Every structure is written in C-alpha cells, then in structure tokens.
C-alpha cells in the first residue's frame, strides 16, 4: 500500500516561501550527496582496486586485524585522534613477524608504507558529503544537528519527507509568519537531535542519523493544535485502487504518532530514528500550545476552500 499526505486543504493567500526554500535545499543537498557518493566510490576504486601493489596488500593483511574493508580501514585511521600515532601502533602490531630481528627490520618499513598510503588516500579520495552532514551522537555539534535535517539516505527518503513537509508545514508558515517559521524549523532540528543523543547515551554503538522526519512530525504536531479542523489531501494506491482522500489532520496525527510510539518500543533494531519522530511531534505540540496561549492574536484562521 502507498499512502502519501501531500497538501493541506485550506485557502492560502500567499506563498509559503520558506517551506519551498527548505524543500529546494533538501533536494539540492541530496543531489550533492549522490554526486559526492559517486566521486567517493570512483576514487576509492583507484586507491583500493586491483592496481594496488601486492606489497601494500600484504602489509594491510598483517595490520588489519579487524578485517575492515580497504576504505573502512583508512577511514578509521582518518577519524582517529592521532592518525600518525594510530599508524605507528598498527605497524607495531603487525602479524607474521615472529623473530625479533625480523620485526626490527620491517616495522619502520611498514610504518613508512602505511603513512604514505594514508596520505595518498586523503589526497585522492574526497570527503563523503553525507558523512559531513549527518548527526553523530558520539561527536555532536550544533552544525550537524541542523545539517542532518536537510540530508537524506535515499531518493524515497527525501521525496517522502519533502512531500509530507509541504503538506504539514505550508499552513504553519502562513499562520506564524516566515521568520518565526524558520526559527521553529531550526529549533526542531536541534531538539530532535538532542533527544536522540540522550536516548542512545551509554550504548556501545550509536548510529548516526539524518533526515527531515523529526521536523515533519513537529509541523504535524503544531498543525493539529493550531488548525485542529483542517483536512489533508492524501493519495492512496492499493493494488488497483487509486484514490484521493481528505483525511482530518487529527486522524493523521493520532495514526503517525501512535505508530511511531508503537515502533519505538517494538522495533529496537530498526534503522528508522523513531526517537526523532516522537520527539519532533512532542516539540511541535508543546510549541503550538505555548504559541496559542501566548500569542492568540497572531494566529491566522485557515479555512477549507
């Protein structure tokens, strides 16, 4: 079944400019991610491919005790606190050198070759754009908390998010104004990242995360409080059934948030960041309640056409 909410069924008398700009930014960033990924793969092949010297492959087999792939091996060194010291430690731990005299002869050679190949990898292989944009809870920064919201893992991921973002966010921008709306997007990006970081604190492995989903859920949370009677145009495709439905925003909010809460407790091994979804929805609900109480005169009424 294919179900997509794509438009708020209300009269809008001006363009939601920031909403469109954010959608354009997400699409542009994803295009950059794809081109970066292609360039990265091609460069890795030139460094780690069949042209790699047999002597280098032999040294790598002696020091790569974790069995990492060639790009993973060099990337792990690059991400270490002191790459040169890491290379020195790897060279000293090389296997297959049982005799003291043999080790003394070869250790400096291994270090020299590994250091040369590491610099070659850095020079030839460009940084992967996705790695620079996602949010890593083990290495958090305000920059990555924001950039992670505008990067995505696949074409389906980005298209699903921007379509839902337009459906939920366009009305919010009209209600609160473009400047306030932009601030809310940034606040939701940061708050969902912080919530995810706290949820994985203490885990041995915490996966990086990215995507606009947390902000999308935040906009849905705001919409259900500020325009509870609104309806969302949705497209349904089920086998041979193609229908356009008008679903009350309350039903969508209950369905999406309820499903995320259920999945949060029953799909712990999922690659989907349900914590980001739920925390985004909670942030949107809270902000909307505060906004309605503090500035009721600034809330514009949106009505069905």
C-alpha positions in Angstrom: 0.0 0.0 0.0 1.2 3.5 -0.9 -0.3 6.3 1.2 1.0 9.9 1.0 -0.3 13.1 2.5 0.6 15.8 0.1 -1.5 19.1 0.6 -3.3 21.0 3.3 -6.9 21.5 2.1 -7.2 25.2 3.1 -7.1 28.6 1.5 -3.6 30.1 1.4 -3.5 33.7 0.2 0.3 33.9 -0.1 3.2 31.6 -1.0 4.9 29.7 1.8 8.3 30.8 0.6 10.5 29.3 3.4 8.7 26.0 3.0 9.6 25.9 -0.7 13.2 27.0 0.0 13.6 24.2 2.6 12.3 21.7 0.1 14.6 23.0 -2.6 17.5 22.8 -0.1 16.8 19.2 0.8 16.6 18.2 -2.9 19.8 20.2 -3.7 21.7 18.6 -0.8 20.6 15.1 -1.8 21.8 15.7 -5.3 25.1 16.8 -3.8 25.2 13.6 -1.7 24.6 11.4 -4.7 27.4 13.1 -6.8 29.7 13.0 -3.7 29.0 9.3 -3.2 29.8 8.6 -6.9 33.0 10.6 -6.7 34.0 8.8 -3.5 33.3 5.3 -4.9 35.3 6.0 -8.0 38.2 7.4 -6.0 38.2 4.5 -3.6 38.5 2.1 -6.5 41.6 3.9 -7.8 43.2 3.6 -4.4 41.9 0.2 -3.2 41.4 -1.5 -6.5 43.4 -4.2 -8.4 46.1 -1.6 -9.2 47.1 -1.5 -5.5 50.6 -3.0 -5.2 50.8 -6.6 -3.9 53.3 -5.5 -1.2 50.8 -2.9 0.1 48.0 -5.5 0.2 50.4 -7.8 2.1 51.1 -5.2 4.7 47.4 -4.3 5.1 46.6 -8.0 5.7 49.2 -8.1 8.5 48.0 -4.9 10.3 44.2 -5.0 9.6 43.3 -7.3 12.5 39.6 -6.2 12.5 39.1 -7.3 8.9 37.9 -3.9 7.7 37.5 -3.2 4.0 40.2 -1.0 2.4 38.2 2.3 2.6 36.9 1.4 6.1 40.5 0.8 7.2 41.8 4.2 6.0 38.6 6.0 7.2 39.0 4.6 10.7 42.6 6.0 10.8 41.4 9.3 9.5 38.8 9.6 12.2 41.2 8.6 15.0 42.5 11.3 17.4 46.1 11.0 16.1 46.4 9.2 12.6 50.2 9.0 12.6 50.2 7.5 16.1 47.5 5.1 15.1 49.5 4.0 12.1 52.6 3.5 14.3 50.6 1.3 16.6 49.2 -0.7 13.7 52.7 -1.2 12.3 54.0 -2.4 15.7 51.1 -4.9 16.0 51.8 -6.4 12.6 51.3 -10.2 12.4 53.6 -12.7 10.8 56.8 -11.3 12.2 57.9 -13.8 14.9 61.6 -13.1 15.0 62.9 -10.1 16.9 65.5 -9.4 14.2 62.8 -9.5 11.5 60.5 -7.2 13.4 63.2 -4.6 13.8 63.9 -4.6 10.1 60.3 -4.4 9.0 58.5 -2.2 11.5 59.9 1.1 10.2 59.2 -0.1 6.6 55.6 -0.9 7.4 55.1 2.5 9.1 56.6 4.3 6.2 54.4 2.5 3.6 51.2 2.8 5.7 51.8 6.5 6.2 52.5 7.1 2.5 49.3 5.1 1.5 47.3 7.0 4.1 48.3 10.4 2.7 47.6 9.0 -0.8 44.1 8.1 0.3 43.4 11.5 1.8 44.8 13.2 -1.4 42.8 11.1 -3.9 39.5 10.3 -2.0 37.2 13.3 -1.4 35.3 13.5 1.8 31.8 12.0 1.6 29.3 14.8 1.9 26.8 12.6 3.8 29.5 11.9 6.5 30.0 15.6 6.9 26.2 16.4 7.3 24.7 13.6 9.4 24.4 13.8 13.2 26.7 11.6 15.1 25.6 11.3 18.8 29.1 10.3 19.8 30.5 13.5 18.2 27.7 16.1 18.5 27.8 19.6 17.2 25.3 22.4 16.6 26.2 22.4 12.9 25.5 18.7 12.4 22.2 19.0 14.4 21.0 21.4 11.8 22.6 20.0 8.6 21.4 16.4 9.4 17.8 17.5 8.9 18.5 18.5 5.3 20.4 15.4 4.2 18.8 12.0 3.4 19.7 8.4 2.8 17.8 7.7 -0.4 15.6 9.2 -3.1 12.5 7.7 -1.5 13.5 9.1 1.9 13.9 12.7 0.6 10.8 12.6 -1.6 8.6 11.2 1.2 9.9 13.8 3.6 9.6 16.9 1.4 6.1 16.0 0.2 4.9 15.5 3.8 6.7 18.6 4.9 4.8 20.7 2.3 1.5 19.1 3.4 2.1 20.0 7.1 4.4 22.9 7.1 3.0 25.3 4.5 0.0 26.1 6.7 2.2 26.6 9.7 4.3 29.1 7.9 1.2 31.1 6.9 -0.1 31.1 10.5 3.1 32.1 12.3 4.9 34.0 9.6 8.1 33.2 7.6 10.7 34.4 10.1 9.2 32.6 13.1 8.7 29.5 11.0 12.4 29.4 10.1 13.3 29.6 13.7 10.9 26.8 14.5 12.5 24.5 11.9 15.9 25.1 13.4 14.6 24.6 17.0 13.0 21.3 16.0 16.2 20.2 14.2 18.3 20.8 17.3 15.7 19.4 19.8 15.2 16.1 17.9 19.0 15.6 17.7 19.4 16.2 21.4 16.6 13.8 22.2 18.2 11.1 20.0 21.6 11.7 21.6 20.1 11.3 25.1 18.2 8.1 24.0 21.5 6.4 22.9 23.7 7.6 25.7 25.7 4.8 27.2 25.3 2.4 24.2 28.4 0.9 22.7 27.3 1.7 19.2 25.1 4.7 18.3 24.2 5.0 14.7 24.4 8.5 13.0 21.1 9.9 11.8 19.8 12.3 9.2 16.5 13.3 7.6 13.7 15.9 7.9 11.3 13.5 9.5 11.6 14.9 13.0 10.8 18.4 11.7 7.9 17.0 9.6 6.4 15.4 12.7 6.9 18.6 14.6 4.9 20.5 11.9 2.2 17.9 12.2 2.1 18.3 15.9 1.7 22.1 15.5 -0.9 21.8 12.9 -3.2 19.6 15.0 -3.1 22.2 17.8 -3.4 25.4 15.7 -5.8 24.1 13.0 -7.5 21.0 14.5 -10.3 21.1 12.0 -8.1 21.1 8.9 -8.0 18.2 6.4 -5.1 16.9 4.4 -5.3 15.7 0.8 -3.8 12.2 0.7 -3.1 9.9 -2.2 -3.8 6.2 -1.7 -2.6 3.4 -4.0 -3.5 -0.2 -3.1 -3.1 -2.8 -5.9 -5.6 -1.5 -8.5 -7.2 1.2 -6.3 -6.1 4.8 -6.8 -7.9 7.3 -4.7 -7.6 10.9 -3.4 -8.7 11.2 0.2 -9.4 14.1 2.6 -8.2 13.0 6.0 -8.7 15.1 9.1 -5.4 16.2 10.5 -6.3 14.8 13.9 -6.6 11.3 12.4 -3.2 11.6 10.7 -1.6 12.9 13.9 -3.0 10.0 16.0 -2.1 7.5 13.3 1.5 8.7 12.7 2.4 9.5 16.3 0.7 6.3 17.6 2.6 4.2 15.1 5.9 5.8 16.0 5.3 5.2 19.7 4.5 1.6 19.0 7.6 1.1 16.8 9.8 2.9 19.3 9.1 0.1 21.8 8.8 -2.9 19.4 11.4 -2.2 16.7 14.5 -1.5 18.6 16.8 -2.8 15.8 15.1 -0.6 13.2 17.2 1.8 11.1 14.5 4.4 11.4 15.0 7.1 14.1 11.7 6.8 15.9 13.0 8.8 18.8 13.5 11.7 16.3 9.9 11.3 15.1 8.3 11.2 18.5 10.4 14.0 20.0 9.7 16.1 16.9 5.9 15.6 17.4 6.2 16.4 21.1 8.2 19.6 20.3 5.6 20.7 17.8 2.7 20.0 20.2 4.4 21.9 23.0 5.4 24.9 20.8 1.9 25.1 19.4 0.2 25.1 22.9 2.6 27.8 24.1 2.1 29.8 20.9 -1.7 29.6 21.2 -1.7 30.7 24.8 0.9 33.5 24.5 0.0 35.0 21.1 -3.6 34.1 20.3 -4.0 37.3 18.3 -1.2 36.3 15.9 -2.8 33.0 14.9 -4.5 33.4 11.5 -7.6 31.3 10.8 -7.3 29.0 7.8 -10.5 27.6 6.4 -11.4 25.0 3.8 -11.8 26.3 0.3 
